[in-house]
Amino acid sequence: QVQLVESGGGLVQPGGSLRLSCTASGIAFYIYGMAWHRQAPGKQRELVATITTGGATDYGDSVKGRFTISRDNAKNTVYLQMNSLKPEDTAVYYCHASLEGYVGYDYWGQGTQVTVSS
């Protein structure tokens, strides 16, 4: 059974930092591309950051320079370091695993709430 379990969300003041973690089980983690998405109330889910199996990263325009995605294949874990947080970063953050070129081999975590407020 495949599971992606996110952790690290919470309430933080504007300008603060949080680090999200997503630990995978039931998949060969090292061959999956990983990503973080987020969804704010009343808005569509948006892509925040991606990291390939080789470690190449990409970011949504709204988080470039503030967020950093990384992975530790030995721990089957992907991270999202979030700095200089803004109220507009408030959302549920989801972890996503996908196997490029294969249909049906993508999985989502249950989400973790991040709230940025004073």
Secondary structure, 3 states (H helix, E strand, C coil): CCEEEEECCEEECCCCCEEEEEEEECCCHHHCEEEEEEECCCCCCEEEEEECCCCCEEECCCCCCCEEEEEEHHHCEEEEEECCCCHHHCEEEEEEEECCCCCCCEEECCCEEEEECC
